[in-house]
Amino acid sequence: MSTKKFAAVAAGLTLAMGLAACGGEGAGSDPDTDGGSEGGEAVEGGTIGVSMPTQTSERWIADGNAVQAGLEGAGYDVDLQFANDDIPTQSQQIDQMITQGVDLLIVAAIDGTALTGQLDAAATAGIPVIAYDRLINDSENVDFYVTFDNFEVGVQQATSMLVGLGVLNEDGSEGDAEGPFNVELFAGSPDDNNATFFWDGAMSVLEPYMEDGTLEVPSGQTDFEQAAILRWQQETAQRRMEDLLTSAYSGGDTELHGVLSPYDGLSRGIITALQGTGGYPATIEEGLPVVTGQDAEIASVKLIADGTQFATIFKDTRKLADQAVISAESFLAGDEPEANDTESYDNGVKIVPSYLLESDIVYESNIQELLVDSGYWTEEQVESGQA
Ligand code: BGC
C-alpha cells in the first residue's frame, strides 16, 4: 500500500472544498482550525478508513458524515463504518480496513483499550492512526488525537448545574442561592477515556461546594465507579436514577435539586425517571430538578427551550471533523499535523500529540446565538426537537 502524491490541487482549495462539503455557515469558519497542509502537496486517490462507535447517538452520525464529506471534498475515498457500540464489530471493521489497504485510519473508539491489536497491525502496514474525539489507550501506535478540551467540558457541566441552582450566575459571578442543595452525580462509560476527564473536570468545580455543605449527595454515591453508566446507555441512566429516587428520596422529605449528567442521552433518561418515579413536574420553573448534559442533541435542545433540561454543552462537531481532515491531509503529505497540546493526553504508553477544540455551555438564553445563528440547528428543528 503506497501513498501517491501529486501537486495539482492547491491545499487551500482542497481545504475550502472540504469545509464547504461539511455544510453550515459555522463549519470550520474558525481561523484557528486553518493550517495543516497549507502550501504542501495534496494526495490523490487515497482511501481513508473512518470508524465511528454507534449510530444510536446523533452526534456520531453527524461526525461520520462531516468527516466523510470533508475527506471526499479533499479528494479521498472514504470507508465509513459504524460499530453499533459493539467492540468485536469495531475491531473487525478496522481489521478489514487494514486488510483492504487504507492509507490512514480515523477512529472514535468504543472501548479505548480494546484496539491495541488493530493499531499494531496498522503500524506494521505503515498506516497512520488519528484518534477521533476519544483517545485510544495502551498503544504507541496512536499518531495524533483530535478532540475537545474534555476536562473543560466537565468544568462547564458542573458550572451549568451551579448556575441552574442559583449558586453561580451565567457570567460566572456568585449567585444569591446558598443551599444546601441535594444533587446526584452521573458519569459516562468507564471504558471511554473521556468519561474520567469529564468527571475530573466536574469534580474540580463541585468538590469545594460539597465540602462546605452547599451541595449534598443524599445517596452518598460520589465515586466515579458508582456514577458511571456503561456505554452511555440512556436506559441504564434512567434505571439508576429510579433506584436513587427509591432508595434516597422516597418518604417525601428529601427533595432533589440537581443532577450532573455528562451526556444528553443520559439526561433524557434521568428526566424520564424524575417525572415518572420521582413524581416531579414537567419544568424546572415548577420544581423539576436541574439536569445538565452534553452534545446539544436536538431532542435535548428542545427540552432546554421548553424549560425541562437546564443546559447542555455544545461541541461543534463540524470543527472537529475539519480538524480531522486537516490532520489527515498533513500525514498524507508526509508532514506532522499541528498540535496545540502535547501534555494532557497520556495513553499509558506515550503522550499523544493533540489538537483540542473549545466547547460552550448552552442555556435557554443562548440557543439562538450558539446553535441557530451558527447554522448547527435551524429554528424549526429546535421547535420540533427533530433533526
Ligand atoms: C463524547 C461525548 C459523547 C459521549 C457519548 C464521548 O466520548 O466525547 O461527546 O456525549 O461520548 O457518546
Residues whose N, C-alpha, C, O or C-beta is under 5 A from the ligand:
A	BS01	BGC	S57 R134 D192 N194 W232 P262 Y263 Q294 D295
